[in-house]
Amino acid sequence: MTEPYTEGLRAAHQRALFPLAAMAPAALPWTGAASALAVGAYEAVVVGAWWSARKGRPWRVSNAALNVLALVYVAWFFLETRALHQGLVRTASNLLLFTAAAKLVSMKSRREENTALLLCFFLALDSASTSTHVLSLFYLLILAVLGFATLARLAVLSDFDATPPGGLLRKLPTPAISAASVAAMGLVAVPLFMAFPRLQSPFAVAPIPKQAVDGSFFTSDRVDLESFSSTKQSDRILLRVRTPEGQLPDTLRLREATFNRYSRGHWIREGMVASRLPAGVEGRVELAERYSTAAGARRPRASLSVETSSFTPGFLFVPYGTVAVSAPGSAVSIATDATLTYSGPPGDRRYSVEYRPQIEGSGPGRTSVPLHDVPPEVATLARRVAAGARTPAEIAARLVAFLDHGYTYRLDVPEAVGDPVVDFLTRTRAGHCEYFASALALMLRSQGIPARLATGSLGGEIGPLSSEILVRGDNLHAWVEASLDGQKFGVFDPTPAEGRPRVVTVSLWRKITQLGNEMEFFYDRNILGFSTLEQVALVESAREILGRADRARRLALEGVAAGRNGIAALAAMVLGALLALILLRRRKRLTPAVRAYLRLRRLHERRIAPLPRSAASGAVIRGFAGAGRAAGVAARKIVETYRAEAFGGVSPGPEGARELRRLLRELAR
């Protein structure tokens, strides 16, 4: 129907569409794809228009007003793309929000309603494609229920040319329709998700401001001082660590990588030659003595297992003293600084580690920051602080004490003026762990002591209902590896005590809330991180199960073949009885008005023209009206009686039923 809506019909269509329109962009502020201010303005327009439609006074914005608003938005769009540089995703989201709001409040016909519905779909797609959190599943479920309910209501409203009966939308059985549709969609979507090829990243990336990072920063060949604070403020679960028989360490320091080149707030790895380790049974690799971080006496071995999320690619987090690693399904390589990497994710994103516990860790290799990377201001300050110290140990102790007493720990570091480390040491005197570690590494190197920056994690939370340790983004940490004797690198952690994460046991309430985080970890690892390798493993497991059940399957088929005639006859009888029962119940449920309307449609198909199943009742009236005025009047009476009974609850009664039969006889002649 392309004719303009009447006032009451437009209000009904707006009321049916607005719940879906309000829900569609709800996730955008949390995904970073749109600002809370933009989504709030959109929601205010939607709620205001819905309230007016509910009162029977639907908003109607003229085309002239829409053109003026569009010209104003064009100016804003130009400013947004040229000056603000918010990124393509956010700019497109704002454009969608503006267009959808404008179309919703100016809806005048079925064609414009279809456009508004399409814009709501694009907003929902925007929300879903930029979200990686487990709550996006609940968002999609709610959106699916609202979507099917909206489509059912709009389909019913298409039968009306004027204001529908009061309470029509509340009487429609949309919950049952939505539940059945969502269940059917799930049955189709889950197998398709398991079977479709994996994408490298199935989600759009929202704009990343200067102080924000995405999950790829958690492990990288490059570290930026001014971005690390955002990572430290993340509560995303990165690792889940298990120890045998619940033996929990007082501290859990896991070494990830080292960095030996510095330039104006950026650390990189250079000259780290990697070699592949030969794997034994179940992917077990032994570290050679020159690579092992175990030093001194041969302490008894301990072990732990690590399960990673989809946000920790590339490097393995291992404790100091590691002597062996087992990572089935992955090729493990080791660099000259004993950093462990793998060419592909472990088969199930799990690996186990054997290590020798040490009081103080030691890092192998001889890579160090070159002297020419140290800013002159840092070298001058280090000479002044270490003046009078005679040994490397005394120099290190003085520098650590200097940072411990004159500087404070904070995550919200102001933007640096010049070199970030120089600014930290001379002006702000406040920063997070990476500032402290960077400053100490450069100051030690300026005094002739080989040093480098080390990154990894420290501490964690004991998980709910188990003794697992959950390592989050705020457990990521940086420290220094320095060689005081010129032979081995020891660990120095200059970060103040309040900035060092610890292994903590959370409160009962925190354990309850952690259940949601467990869901998040499962979602990250098994849905977001469901890779092609895991698809192959799943197919192999299914093939193995089917192979084991092959004999039982053959026996079952033989039994079915032996009794196929009797079973087929019994099945036919059961199906026939069910079909007869359904037809009887359906005929019993049909009221006189509904039966008359269905007969009217069949008459239309025989006498005038075939009708698609989706044709509205108004099309039936127009078809009979084309055959003559009297036929059109009779058809309208039948349709209006049907509408009043089906949607308004007004029964025609015995007299009305006789009138319907009379009208049908006239049309049949």
KOLGU-28625 format. One line per field, with one value per residue (C-alpha): residue number from 1; residue in one letter; x, y, z. Coordinates in steps of 0.05 Angstrom, whole numbers, padded with zeros to 5 digits, m for minus. Example, Ala and Ser with C-alpha at 12.3 -4.5 7.8 and 13.67 -1.06 7.14 Angstrom:
n 1, 2
res a, s
X 00246, 00273
Y m00090, m00021
Z 00156, 00143
***
This chain:
n 1, 2, 3, 4, 5, 6, 7, 8, 9, 10, 11, 12, 13, 14, 15, 16, 17, 18, 19, 20, 21, 22, 23, 24, 25, 26, 27, 28, 29, 30, 31, 32, 33, 34, 35, 36, 37, 38, 39, 40, 41, 42, 43, 44, 45, 46, 47, 48, 49, 50, 51, 52, 53, 54, 55, 56, 57, 58, 59, 60, 61, 62, 63, 64, 65, 66, 67, 68, 69, 70, 71, 72, 73, 74, 75, 76, 77, 78, 79, 80, 81, 82, 83, 84, 85, 86, 87, 88, 89, 90, 91, 92, 93, 94, 95, 96, 97, 98, 99, 100, 101, 102, 103, 104, 105, 106, 107, 108, 109, 110, 111, 112, 113, 114, 115, 116, 117, 118, 119, 120, 121, 122, 123, 124, 125, 126, 127, 128, 129, 130, 131, 132, 133, 134, 135, 136, 137, 138, 139, 140, 141, 142, 143, 144, 145, 146, 147, 148, 149, 150, 151, 152, 153, 154, 155, 156, 157, 158, 159, 160, 161, 162, 163, 164, 165, 166, 167, 168, 169, 170, 171, 172, 173, 174, 175, 176, 177, 178, 179, 180, 181, 182, 183, 184, 185, 186, 187, 188, 189, 190, 191, 192, 193, 194, 195, 196, 197, 198, 199, 200, 201, 202, 203, 204, 205, 206, 207, 208, 209, 210, 211, 212, 213, 214, 215, 216, 217, 218, 219, 220, 221, 222, 223, 224, 225, 226, 227, 228, 229, 230, 231, 232, 233, 234, 235, 236, 237, 238, 239, 240, 241, 242, 243, 244, 245, 246, 247, 248, 249, 250, 251, 252, 253, 254, 255, 256, 257, 258, 259, 260, 261, 262, 263, 264, 265, 266, 267, 268, 269, 270, 271, 272, 273, 274, 275, 276, 277, 278, 279, 280, 281, 282, 283, 284, 285, 286, 287, 288, 289, 290, 291, 292, 293, 294, 295, 296, 297, 298, 299, 300, 301, 302, 303, 304, 305, 306, 307, 308, 309, 310, 311, 312, 313, 314, 315, 316, 317, 318, 319, 320, 321, 322, 323, 324, 325, 326, 327, 328, 329, 330, 331, 332, 333, 334, 335, 336, 337, 338, 339, 340, 341, 342, 343, 344, 345, 346, 347, 348, 349, 350, 351, 352, 353, 354, 355, 356, 357, 358, 359, 360, 361, 362, 363, 364, 365, 366, 367, 368, 369, 370, 371, 372, 373, 374, 375, 376, 377, 378, 379, 380, 381, 382, 383, 384, 385, 386, 387, 388, 389, 390, 391, 392, 393, 394, 395, 396, 397, 398, 399, 400, 401, 402, 403, 404, 405, 406, 407, 408, 409, 410, 411, 412, 413, 414, 415, 416, 417, 418, 419, 420, 421, 422, 423, 424, 425, 426, 427, 428, 429, 430, 431, 432, 433, 434, 435, 436, 437, 438, 439, 440, 441, 442, 443, 444, 445, 446, 447, 448, 449, 450, 451, 452, 453, 454, 455, 456, 457, 458, 459, 460, 461, 462, 463, 464, 465, 466, 467, 468, 469, 470, 471, 472, 473, 474, 475, 476, 477, 478, 479, 480, 481, 482, 483, 484, 485, 486, 487, 488, 489, 490, 491, 492, 493, 494, 495, 496, 497, 498, 499, 500, 501, 502, 503, 504, 505, 506, 507, 508, 509, 510, 511, 512, 513, 514, 515, 516, 517, 518, 519, 520, 521, 522, 523, 524, 525, 526, 527, 528, 529, 530, 531, 532, 533, 534, 535, 536, 537, 538, 539, 540, 541, 542, 543, 544, 545, 546, 547, 548, 549, 550, 551, 552, 553, 554, 555, 556, 557, 558, 559, 560, 561, 562, 563, 564, 565, 566, 567, 568, 569, 570, 571, 572, 573, 574, 575, 576, 577, 578, 579, 580, 581, 582, 583, 584, 585, 586, 587, 588, 589, 590, 591, 592, 593, 594, 595, 596, 597, 598, 599, 600, 601, 602, 603, 604, 605, 606, 607, 608, 609, 610, 611, 612, 613, 614, 615, 616, 617, 618, 619, 620, 621, 622, 623, 624, 625, 626, 627, 628, 629, 630, 631, 632, 633, 634, 635, 636, 637, 638, 639, 640, 641, 642, 643, 644, 645, 646, 647, 648, 649, 650, 651, 652, 653, 654, 655, 656, 657, 658, 659, 660, 661, 662, 663, 664, 665, 666, 667, 668, 669
res m, t, e, p, y, t, e, g, l, r, a, a, h, q, r, a, l, f, p, l, a, a, m, a, p, a, a, l, p, w, t, g, a, a, s, a, l, a, v, g, a, y, e, a, v, v, v, g, a, w, w, s, a, r, k, g, r, p, w, r, v, s, n, a, a, l, n, v, l, a, l, v, y, v, a, w, f, f, l, e, t, r, a, l, h, q, g, l, v, r, t, a, s, n, l, l, l, f, t, a, a, a, k, l, v, s, m, k, s, r, r, e, e, n, t, a, l, l, l, c, f, f, l, a, l, d, s, a, s, t, s, t, h, v, l, s, l, f, y, l, l, i, l, a, v, l, g, f, a, t, l, a, r, l, a, v, l, s, d, f, d, a, t, p, p, g, g, l, l, r, k, l, p, t, p, a, i, s, a, a, s, v, a, a, m, g, l, v, a, v, p, l, f, m, a, f, p, r, l, q, s, p, f, a, v, a, p, i, p, k, q, a, v, d, g, s, f, f, t, s, d, r, v, d, l, e, s, f, s, s, t, k, q, s, d, r, i, l, l, r, v, r, t, p, e, g, q, l, p, d, t, l, r, l, r, e, a, t, f, n, r, y, s, r, g, h, w, i, r, e, g, m, v, a, s, r, l, p, a, g, v, e, g, r, v, e, l, a, e, r, y, s, t, a, a, g, a, r, r, p, r, a, s, l, s, v, e, t, s, s, f, t, p, g, f, l, f, v, p, y, g, t, v, a, v, s, a, p, g, s, a, v, s, i, a, t, d, a, t, l, t, y, s, g, p, p, g, d, r, r, y, s, v, e, y, r, p, q, i, e, g, s, g, p, g, r, t, s, v, p, l, h, d, v, p, p, e, v, a, t, l, a, r, r, v, a, a, g, a, r, t, p, a, e, i, a, a, r, l, v, a, f, l, d, h, g, y, t, y, r, l, d, v, p, e, a, v, g, d, p, v, v, d, f, l, t, r, t, r, a, g, h, c, e, y, f, a, s, a, l, a, l, m, l, r, s, q, g, i, p, a, r, l, a, t, g, s, l, g, g, e, i, g, p, l, s, s, e, i, l, v, r, g, d, n, l, h, a, w, v, e, a, s, l, d, g, q, k, f, g, v, f, d, p, t, p, a, e, g, r, p, r, v, v, t, v, s, l, w, r, k, i, t, q, l, g, n, e, m, e, f, f, y, d, r, n, i, l, g, f, s, t, l, e, q, v, a, l, v, e, s, a, r, e, i, l, g, r, a, d, r, a, r, r, l, a, l, e, g, v, a, a, g, r, n, g, i, a, a, l, a, a, m, v, l, g, a, l, l, a, l, i, l, l, r, r, r, k, r, l, t, p, a, v, r, a, y, l, r, l, r, r, l, h, e, r, r, i, a, p, l, p, r, s, a, a, s, g, a, v, i, r, g, f, a, g, a, g, r, a, a, g, v, a, a, r, k, i, v, e, t, y, r, a, e, a, f, g, g, v, s, p, g, p, e, g, a, r, e, l, r, r, l, l, r, e, l, a, r
X 00000, 00031, m00028, m00014, m00033, m00091, m00075, m00097, m00064, 00002, m00001, m00012, 00046, 00092, 00073, 00087, 00155, 00184, 00203, 00248, 00275, 00292, 00329, 00369, 00425, 00426, 00494, 00531, 00557, 00588, 00620, 00652, 00617, 00576, 00578, 00528, 00506, 00487, 00450, 00416, 00391, 00364, 00329, 00298, 00268, 00242, 00211, 00179, 00149, 00124, 00090, 00055, 00032, 00006, m00036, m00064, m00024, 00033, 00089, 00090, 00151, 00141, 00188, 00210, 00231, 00268, 00306, 00328, 00350, 00388, 00426, 00445, 00469, 00510, 00549, 00560, 00580, 00633, 00660, 00659, 00699, 00747, 00762, 00742, 00772, 00728, 00736, 00693, 00653, 00631, 00616, 00573, 00537, 00519, 00493, 00450, 00422, 00403, 00372, 00332, 00305, 00285, 00249, 00213, 00182, 00163, 00132, 00071, 00063, 00080, 00140, 00170, 00155, 00196, 00253, 00250, 00249, 00311, 00347, 00331, 00362, 00426, 00430, 00423, 00477, 00522, 00513, 00524, 00584, 00623, 00611, 00657, 00627, 00585, 00527, 00519, 00485, 00431, 00424, 00414, 00363, 00322, 00328, 00305, 00243, 00226, 00240, 00193, 00140, 00146, 00141, 00079, 00045, 00061, 00034, m00032, m00036, m00028, m00100, m00127, m00141, m00162, m00153, m00151, m00194, m00169, m00123, m00107, m00031, m00039, m00083, m00036, m00002, 00068, 00105, 00091, 00109, 00173, 00194, 00182, 00220, 00280, 00283, 00282, 00334, 00380, 00373, 00397, 00448, 00489, 00506, 00522, 00568, 00604, 00611, 00626, 00699, 00732, 00748, 00811, 00766, 00691, 00679, 00686, 00736, 00711, 00757, 00815, 00833, 00903, 00893, 00856, 00877, 00845, 00859, 00918, 00959, 00959, 01016, 01056, 01126, 01117, 01098, 01075, 01080, 01021, 00974, 00991, 00946, 00883, 00904, 00916, 00846, 00815, 00782, 00781, 00804, 00868, 00891, 00865, 00921, 00914, 00964, 00968, 00925, 00908, 00979, 00973, 01037, 01043, 01061, 01050, 01099, 01092, 01144, 01119, 01172, 01231, 01246, 01315, 01305, 01275, 01254, 01210, 01161, 01163, 01196, 01210, 01246, 01308, 01359, 01318, 01336, 01284, 01294, 01242, 01243, 01238, 01173, 01166, 01105, 01042, 01079, 01128, 01192, 01252, 01291, 01366, 01408, 01430, 01357, 01328, 01312, 01329, 01392, 01435, 01415, 01372, 01306, 01248, 01204, 01135, 01082, 01022, 00974, 00951, 00888, 00888, 00832, 00827, 00862, 00931, 00961, 01035, 01072, 01068, 01064, 01112, 01143, 01217, 01255, 01216, 01250, 01196, 01132, 01076, 01033, 00999, 00984, 01031, 01102, 01139, 01199, 01247, 01284, 01353, 01321, 01281, 01216, 01170, 01126, 01083, 01066, 00993, 00948, 00953, 00900, 00853, 00888, 00919, 00992, 01028, 01094, 01147, 01192, 01240, 01213, 01263, 01266, 01290, 01279, 01335, 01329, 01376, 01408, 01452, 01407, 01406, 01386, 01443, 01473, 01453, 01379, 01384, 01360, 01414, 01368, 01359, 01434, 01448, 01397, 01423, 01495, 01472, 01431, 01486, 01543, 01589, 01564, 01622, 01590, 01533, 01492, 01499, 01480, 01418, 01398, 01404, 01364, 01309, 01306, 01303, 01242, 01210, 01212, 01203, 01149, 01076, 01037, 00978, 00943, 00915, 00980, 00976, 01000, 01076, 01115, 01171, 01200, 01151, 01206, 01241, 01174, 01160, 01227, 01231, 01160, 01100, 01137, 01076, 01060, 01043, 01089, 01116, 01140, 01177, 01207, 01227, 01260, 01300, 01321, 01347, 01380, 01416, 01440, 01467, 01511, 01540, 01494, 01461, 01386, 01321, 01246, 01206, 01131, 01082, 01032, 01036, 00985, 00912, 00846, 00826, 00766, 00697, 00683, 00755, 00827, 00841, 00876, 00844, 00894, 00861, 00883, 00897, 00947, 00991, 01056, 01125, 01192, 01266, 01317, 01387, 01455, 01497, 01552, 01553, 01532, 01459, 01399, 01361, 01292, 01283, 01213, 01215, 01139, 01113, 01078, 01009, 01019, 01041, 00983, 00979, 00945, 00882, 00822, 00759, 00698, 00635, 00599, 00658, 00656, 00583, 00598, 00656, 00608, 00593, 00667, 00672, 00618, 00658, 00721, 00682, 00653, 00721, 00754, 00700, 00661, 00705, 00767, 00735, 00787, 00794, 00840, 00786, 00736, 00780, 00788, 00713, 00702, 00755, 00722, 00654, 00683, 00715, 00649, 00612, 00664, 00656, 00580, 00584, 00566, 00507, 00484, 00487, 00448, 00395, 00389, 00382, 00326, 00290, 00297, 00269, 00206, 00200, 00131, 00099, 00133, 00112, 00040, 00039, 00071, 00020, m00037, m00008, 00004, m00066, m00098, m00057, m00076, m00150, m00146, m00112, m00164, m00222, m00192, m00178, m00249, m00277, m00236, m00256, m00311, m00365, m00331, m00263, m00295, m00332, m00268, m00230, m00287, m00285, m00210, m00223, m00279, m00231, m00180, m00231, m00271, m00223, m00148, m00100, m00079, m00011, m00014, 00013, m00042, m00079, m00154, m00157, m00133, m00192, m00241, m00207, m00210, m00286, m00298, m00267, m00319, m00377, m00403, m00450, m00395, m00348, m00400, m00414, m00339, m00327, m00382, m00352, m00282, m00304, m00343, m00280, m00236, m00284, m00285, m00212, m00181, m00234, m00268, m00337, m00376, m00427, m00477, m00527, m00560, m00493, m00471, m00534, m00519, m00449, m00475, m00525, m00470, m00426, m00484, m00494, m00420, m00419, m00474
Y 00000, 00066, 00111, 00160, 00134, 00165, 00197, 00137, 00086, 00124, 00125, 00049, 00036, 00080, 00046, m00022, m00001, 00042, m00014, m00045, 00023, 00040, m00026, m00028, 00021, 00006, m00029, 00025, 00066, 00004, m00019, 00049, 00055, 00116, 00165, 00161, 00232, 00213, 00150, 00189, 00242, 00188, 00152, 00218, 00228, 00157, 00158, 00226, 00203, 00138, 00176, 00223, 00164, 00129, 00191, 00190, 00251, 00222, 00268, 00287, 00325, 00357, 00345, 00418, 00411, 00346, 00381, 00436, 00385, 00347, 00410, 00424, 00352, 00357, 00414, 00372, 00312, 00354, 00378, 00308, 00278, 00336, 00362, 00312, 00249, 00202, 00145, 00113, 00069, 00125, 00172, 00120, 00104, 00177, 00182, 00121, 00148, 00214, 00182, 00131, 00184, 00229, 00173, 00148, 00216, 00230, 00162, 00175, 00112, 00039, 00053, 00100, 00050, m00003, 00047, 00060, m00015, m00024, 00031, m00003, m00067, m00029, 00000, m00070, m00095, m00038, m00056, m00131, m00125, m00079, m00118, m00173, m00179, m00239, m00193, m00183, m00251, m00226, m00163, m00204, m00249, m00189, m00157, m00221, m00225, m00152, m00159, m00218, m00185, m00121, m00157, m00195, m00131, m00093, m00151, m00148, m00072, m00078, m00105, m00037, 00024, 00066, 00069, m00003, m00025, m00004, m00053, m00090, m00092, m00120, m00178, m00205, m00270, m00243, m00276, m00346, m00326, m00294, m00352, m00403, m00359, m00348, m00423, m00439, m00387, m00416, m00486, m00459, m00408, m00453, m00506, m00451, m00417, m00483, m00497, m00430, m00412, m00371, m00298, m00265, m00215, m00220, m00153, m00081, m00041, 00022, 00083, 00079, 00145, 00160, 00132, 00069, 00003, m00060, m00131, m00138, m00092, m00142, m00179, m00142, m00131, m00057, m00024, 00049, 00082, 00128, 00070, 00021, 00056, 00039, m00034, m00033, m00008, m00066, m00122, m00170, m00240, m00257, m00321, m00375, m00408, m00475, m00505, m00578, m00593, m00520, m00499, m00423, m00381, m00317, m00280, m00303, m00268, m00292, m00268, m00252, m00212, m00165, m00100, m00073, m00011, 00054, 00118, 00173, 00130, 00069, 00003, m00049, m00116, m00117, m00171, m00227, m00288, m00343, m00417, m00472, m00522, m00596, m00623, m00690, m00729, m00686, m00624, m00624, m00583, m00580, m00515, m00520, m00499, m00434, m00415, m00440, m00385, m00432, m00410, m00436, m00498, m00551, m00539, m00588, m00577, m00546, m00541, m00500, m00499, m00437, m00427, m00364, m00322, m00299, m00234, m00263, m00284, m00292, m00300, m00351, m00326, m00369, m00363, m00351, m00417, m00450, m00514, m00546, m00527, m00572, m00539, m00593, m00574, m00515, m00502, m00468, m00423, m00389, m00324, m00307, m00274, m00338, m00307, m00364, m00355, m00402, m00403, m00417, m00421, m00485, m00536, m00516, m00451, m00488, m00502, m00528, m00506, m00540, m00493, m00489, m00439, m00384, m00330, m00281, m00294, m00290, m00279, m00309, m00277, m00216, m00166, m00098, m00026, 00008, 00070, 00116, 00101, 00133, 00206, 00254, 00281, 00211, 00197, 00263, 00248, 00177, 00202, 00251, 00198, 00145, 00192, 00157, 00087, 00039, m00026, m00042, m00069, m00002, 00037, m00006, 00001, 00077, 00083, 00038, 00077, 00143, 00120, 00090, 00153, 00210, 00185, 00163, 00109, 00130, 00106, 00171, 00200, 00269, 00277, 00282, 00343, 00315, 00247, 00210, 00181, 00248, 00281, 00228, 00237, 00313, 00341, 00296, 00248, 00202, 00143, 00070, 00009, 00018, 00088, 00063, 00004, 00045, 00098, 00046, 00008, 00071, 00098, 00031, 00028, 00099, 00076, 00018, m00036, m00079, m00073, m00083, m00076, m00139, m00147, m00200, m00207, m00205, m00234, m00250, m00267, m00334, m00354, m00374, m00445, m00466, m00451, m00423, m00357, m00308, m00260, m00196, m00135, m00099, m00154, m00137, m00111, m00085, m00092, m00091, m00146, m00122, m00156, m00134, m00185, m00183, m00256, m00264, m00218, m00209, m00181, m00111, m00084, m00009, 00000, 00022, m00031, m00002, m00010, m00084, m00133, m00192, m00259, m00241, m00280, m00243, m00233, m00274, m00219, m00214, m00289, m00284, m00228, m00268, m00319, m00269, m00263, m00338, m00333, m00278, m00321, m00379, m00331, m00302, m00370, m00413, m00363, m00304, m00348, m00407, m00416, m00460, m00507, m00517, m00530, m00585, m00614, m00613, m00650, m00702, m00713, m00722, m00771, m00811, m00814, m00836, m00889, m00918, m00919, m00951, m01020, m00996, m00956, m01017, m01059, m01005, m01000, m01076, m01075, m01019, m01056, m01120, m01086, m01031, m01052, m01054, m00990, m00954, m00976, m00954, m00887, m00875, m00890, m00843, m00787, m00795, m00792, m00730, m00696, m00711, m00685, m00621, m00609, m00622, m00576, m00523, m00527, m00523, m00461, m00423, m00373, m00355, m00290, m00324, m00379, m00327, m00288, m00351, m00369, m00298, m00305, m00372, m00338, m00283, m00334, m00372, m00313, m00255, m00269, m00310, m00277, m00285, m00312, m00246, m00205, m00160, m00160, m00092, m00125, m00172, m00113, m00077, m00140, m00149, m00074, m00079, m00131, m00085, m00038, m00089, m00141, m00090, m00070, m00143, m00159, m00098, m00120, m00189, m00162, m00110, m00164, m00208, m00150, m00132, m00204, m00223, m00160, m00125, m00184, m00165, m00229, m00223, m00268, m00316, m00261, m00235, m00306, m00314, m00247, m00270, m00333, m00292, m00245, m00303, m00334, m00269, m00264, m00337, m00324
Z 00000, m00022, m00004, 00054, 00123, 00160, 00227, 00268, 00222, 00224, 00300, 00301, 00254, 00294, 00359, 00328, 00300, 00357, 00407, 00355, 00335, 00407, 00418, 00353, 00372, 00447, 00444, 00404, 00464, 00494, 00429, 00417, 00350, 00371, 00428, 00485, 00468, 00397, 00418, 00474, 00426, 00380, 00437, 00461, 00392, 00389, 00458, 00446, 00380, 00411, 00469, 00420, 00378, 00440, 00455, 00384, 00361, 00319, 00298, 00225, 00200, 00132, 00074, 00077, 00150, 00134, 00078, 00126, 00178, 00124, 00103, 00175, 00183, 00119, 00151, 00214, 00172, 00136, 00204, 00232, 00174, 00163, 00233, 00286, 00253, 00294, 00245, 00191, 00238, 00285, 00228, 00193, 00258, 00270, 00198, 00209, 00274, 00243, 00181, 00221, 00269, 00212, 00176, 00238, 00254, 00181, 00165, 00120, 00078, 00073, 00029, 00081, 00135, 00097, 00093, 00168, 00181, 00137, 00175, 00241, 00212, 00193, 00264, 00293, 00245, 00266, 00340, 00329, 00283, 00330, 00395, 00421, 00491, 00513, 00529, 00454, 00453, 00500, 00458, 00395, 00430, 00454, 00385, 00351, 00395, 00382, 00308, 00298, 00340, 00300, 00234, 00257, 00280, 00217, 00175, 00213, 00207, 00132, 00130, 00152, 00111, 00171, 00246, 00273, 00333, 00402, 00437, 00372, 00383, 00454, 00430, 00377, 00396, 00380, 00439, 00413, 00342, 00365, 00409, 00353, 00303, 00350, 00364, 00290, 00276, 00330, 00301, 00234, 00258, 00305, 00252, 00201, 00252, 00264, 00189, 00156, 00142, 00197, 00185, 00213, 00249, 00241, 00274, 00253, 00294, 00327, 00326, 00374, 00407, 00431, 00500, 00479, 00449, 00424, 00446, 00398, 00443, 00499, 00465, 00412, 00384, 00401, 00467, 00473, 00540, 00529, 00511, 00567, 00618, 00578, 00577, 00652, 00663, 00625, 00666, 00607, 00625, 00587, 00620, 00665, 00705, 00740, 00789, 00811, 00872, 00881, 00901, 00894, 00893, 00934, 00870, 00798, 00752, 00680, 00631, 00561, 00522, 00529, 00491, 00477, 00434, 00458, 00421, 00448, 00487, 00441, 00457, 00403, 00397, 00354, 00338, 00371, 00329, 00338, 00326, 00325, 00382, 00366, 00395, 00429, 00451, 00457, 00435, 00493, 00482, 00528, 00535, 00526, 00586, 00552, 00543, 00609, 00658, 00716, 00751, 00808, 00847, 00816, 00851, 00846, 00786, 00792, 00738, 00717, 00658, 00622, 00581, 00538, 00511, 00439, 00458, 00473, 00406, 00390, 00457, 00513, 00584, 00625, 00695, 00707, 00713, 00655, 00632, 00589, 00552, 00524, 00470, 00429, 00357, 00355, 00331, 00388, 00374, 00423, 00414, 00441, 00502, 00517, 00493, 00470, 00409, 00368, 00295, 00307, 00368, 00409, 00390, 00446, 00468, 00527, 00544, 00605, 00634, 00678, 00717, 00776, 00828, 00845, 00897, 00844, 00771, 00720, 00645, 00594, 00534, 00526, 00489, 00521, 00507, 00468, 00501, 00444, 00457, 00527, 00526, 00551, 00606, 00634, 00634, 00670, 00724, 00733, 00742, 00796, 00833, 00829, 00847, 00896, 00884, 00869, 00847, 00799, 00858, 00894, 00832, 00821, 00894, 00892, 00828, 00854, 00920, 00881, 00841, 00903, 00946, 00897, 00850, 00854, 00818, 00775, 00712, 00686, 00661, 00629, 00558, 00557, 00536, 00494, 00511, 00558, 00603, 00609, 00624, 00677, 00711, 00710, 00708, 00724, 00771, 00766, 00721, 00716, 00719, 00649, 00664, 00726, 00688, 00628, 00671, 00711, 00649, 00614, 00677, 00691, 00619, 00622, 00680, 00640, 00666, 00612, 00619, 00581, 00591, 00606, 00600, 00623, 00680, 00755, 00804, 00790, 00821, 00849, 00808, 00833, 00853, 00840, 00855, 00785, 00778, 00730, 00698, 00672, 00634, 00700, 00717, 00658, 00685, 00664, 00700, 00686, 00671, 00685, 00689, 00748, 00738, 00662, 00657, 00677, 00679, 00744, 00757, 00784, 00796, 00812, 00812, 00881, 00921, 00909, 00834, 00835, 00824, 00872, 00875, 00913, 00938, 00919, 00964, 00960, 00921, 00874, 00863, 00844, 00794, 00767, 00740, 00686, 00672, 00665, 00612, 00579, 00578, 00547, 00495, 00478, 00471, 00440, 00398, 00381, 00379, 00344, 00290, 00228, 00267, 00319, 00263, 00237, 00307, 00316, 00251, 00270, 00338, 00305, 00255, 00311, 00349, 00287, 00273, 00343, 00334, 00265, 00289, 00330, 00270, 00225, 00274, 00279, 00204, 00199, 00251, 00214, 00148, 00178, 00205, 00154, 00128, 00197, 00218, 00154, 00163, 00236, 00218, 00164, 00212, 00264, 00214, 00185, 00254, 00272, 00207, 00217, 00288, 00265, 00211, 00258, 00311, 00259, 00231, 00301, 00317, 00254, 00269, 00219, 00199, 00188, 00147, 00106, 00093, 00071, 00023, m00003, m00019, m00055, m00096, m00115, m00139, m00181, m00210, m00213, m00205, m00161, m00096, m00063, 00008, 00034, 00001, 00050, 00057, 00023, m00041, m00038, m00033, m00092, m00134, m00125, m00133, m00203, m00221, m00203, m00150, m00118, m00113, m00082, m00029, m00011, m00006, 00038, 00086, 00092, 00103, 00155, 00193, 00192, 00216, 00272, 00297, 00286, 00313, 00352, 00386, 00359, 00341, 00285, 00322, 00288, 00248, 00224, 00204, 00162, 00129, 00112, 00079, 00039, 00014, m00006, m00046, m00083, m00100, m00122, m00172
***
